Amino acid sequence: MTSRSHINLIKLSVGTESVDDLEHWQESYRQRFADGLPRHVTRMWPKRESQILDGGSIYWVIKGIIQCRQRILRLDDVTGQDGIRRCAIVLDPALHRTVQALRRPFQGWRYLSPEDSPADLPQGRATEDPLPPELSAALAEIGVI
């Protein structure tokens, strides 16, 4: 259970076609790390770190729609090959499908309050075949999903 004081992040999953696609990409990428955990490296360090680590998740926007989330486990300090300090957002490998919500494109990541975060899908619906992106977007636009 998450705390009421937590904050979430929202991020575009650029180049990803589906939740399964994101999962497969993370699976192959996370094998590079000793802890085997997926991570997303970003230039900016979140100023609201303590709230993120108090139960926050990263909500993934795929094809213009929030479709899933991952719990944020920790933030690691990493230095790129260019010598610049970056933030590695270390994630729980479990992807939780959410109620779909439209989201316009944006750069980087943004904070997402718990009140504005879509709910997780019930267990039975999480394994259903996803709707085609065009249909899902049309339904989300009219507020059906």
N, C-alpha and C positions, 0 to 999 in steps of 0.2 A: 504494500500500500504506500502511496506517495504522500508526502507532506503537503499541507496547504500553502506553504511558503515557497514551494519549488517553482521553477520557471523552465519552460521547454525551449528548444531551438527548432527552427524550420529551415530546410535546405532543399534546393533543387538537386535531383539526382540526374545530372546531365548525361545524356546518351543512353539512359536506361529506358527500356521499353515496357517493363513490367516489374512487379515485386519479385517474381521468380528470377528475372534477369539480375536485379540488384543482389539477391541472395547468392546466385552463382558467382557474380563478380567478386563479392566480398569473400566468399569461400576460397577462391583461388588466391586473392590478395593477402588474406590474413595468415596464410601459411608462411609468409616471410618473417613473421614475428615470433619470438620465443614463447610468448603467452598465448598465441593462437587467436587473439581477439581482433575483430575488425576495428578499424579506426578511419577517421576522416581528418586529414591534415588541412589546416586553414592558416592564413596569415595573421588573422586577428585573434587575440586572446579575449575570451568573454569577461567583461567587467563584473558580471553577476555570477561569477564562478560558484560561490557558496550556495546560491539558490539552484543552480543547475545540478550540483552534486547532491542536493537534498531531495532527489527523486525525479529529476528531469529526464526527458527523452528527446531524441531528435526525430522530427516528423519529416518524412521524405515526400517530396513533390515529384511525381512521375507523370510525364505527359500532361502537365498542367493541373494535376489533381493530387491532393494529399491522399496517399493510399496505405501507408504503413508508418510504424514508428519503431525505434529501438531505444532501449534504456541506456543512458549515458552512465558509464561506470567511473570514469576519471578523465582528467585532462593532463596530458603529458607534455612537457617542454621538449621540443625537438629542434635541431638546427639543420637546415637544408644544406645541400652541397655548395650553395652560394654564401653560406655563413650567416644567413638570416634566421632569427629565432621564429619558430612557428608553434602552433598549438595542435597537438594530436588529440582529437576527441575519440576516446576509447569507448567502444560500444559493446553491449551484450550481444552475442551472436543471434539471439532470437528476434525475428521480425514479427511484429504484431500488426496484423491487418486492421485498418481503421475504417470507420464510416468515411466515405469519400467526400472530399470538399474541394471545390475549385480554388485555384490560386494562380494569380498572374505571375509572370516571370519577374525575377529579381536577382540581384547579384549577391554572392556571399551567403551568409546565414542571417537570420533575424530571430529575435526573441518571440516566443509564442506563449501567451498566458494560458494557464490550465482552462480557464473559462472559454477561450477561443479554440481549444484543441479538440479535434474530432474524437469521439469515443471509439474504443476498441470494438471490433465486431464480436458478436457472441461466438463462443467456441465452435458451434456447429456450422456457422457461416464462414468462418475463417478459412476453411478448406474448399469452399465452393469455387468453381471455375470463375475467374474474373470476367466481367462484362467487357466487350470490346471498348477500347479507349474512347471512341467517338460517341457510343451510346452512353457510357458512363459520364462523360462530360456533359452531354445533353441533359441527362437526368439530374446531375448535380446542379446545373444551371437553373433548372426550374424548381429545385429544392426537394426532389423526390428521394435522393440518396444523400 
